[in-house]
Amino acid sequence: MPITRFALGPLETNCYIVHAGNQAIAIDVGGDPAPMLAHLTEHRLTLAAICLTHRHFDHAYGVAQLARVTGAPVYASRHEACLENTEAVKGGIWGFPPVPDYSCTDLPPGPQTLGGMDFDIRETPGHTPGGISLYYPAEHAVFTGDALFYRSIGRTDFPGGDQAALLRGIREQLFTLPDETSVYPGHGPSTTIGDERRENPFCGDLC
């Protein structure tokens, strides 16, 4: 399952395309999706879905355009709905532009299949109330959004933030994955579960 990263938008959000055969999934779309569209065209891929780890503005600037051009449905946790009318989701915060409107369908926890690929939705709230991580066991890969980063964790000072919930999700949903699992975060470099369990200074005794 090839994984391609695009750093998009005003905060250089890590946005990903994963694919199997000619079917692809986009994970977070934080800016102008032109590079993602070019990649889909170059590799003759059909976008089956757009999945959001959470709905903060810097992960969603390009969602409406990518969905409109490709016809792909958008998925996010229903627990993000409580933030729908906040600046953190709609944009406008810190002088950034508003996010174009889009609609999305609930992506519940547990096993899922989209685009012919099997993955597991793991609930990792705390940065937002409905934060999720997408775990692809066959590929030893997990997309953590803004829950877990290289040597860091997500902020919890936005509306709906909860540090205790974030640490619990990291401990129970991420640090229970195999050490060799590659972590693809929403910002910054990739890492591994084992490395973060041992070295992440924000996780303390979670291991």
Secondary structure as UniProt FT lines:
FT   STRAND          3..8
FT   TURN            9..12
FT   STRAND          13..20
FT   TURN            21..22
FT   STRAND          23..27
FT   HELIX           34..42
FT   TURN            43..44
FT   STRAND          46..51
FT   HELIX           57..59
FT   TURN            60..62
FT   HELIX           63..70
FT   STRAND          74..76
FT   HELIX           78..83
FT   TURN            84..85
FT   HELIX           87..90
FT   HELIX           93..95
FT   STRAND          105..106
FT   STRAND          110..114
FT   TURN            115..116
FT   STRAND          117..123
FT   TURN            129..130
FT   STRAND          132..136
FT   HELIX           137..139
FT   STRAND          141..145
FT   STRAND          148..149
FT   TURN            150..151
FT   STRAND          152..153
FT   TURN            159..160
FT   HELIX           163..169
FT   HELIX           170..174
FT   TURN            175..176
FT   TURN            179..180
FT   STRAND          182..185
FT   STRAND          191..192
FT   HELIX           193..199
FT   TURN            201..202
FT   TURN            204..205
//
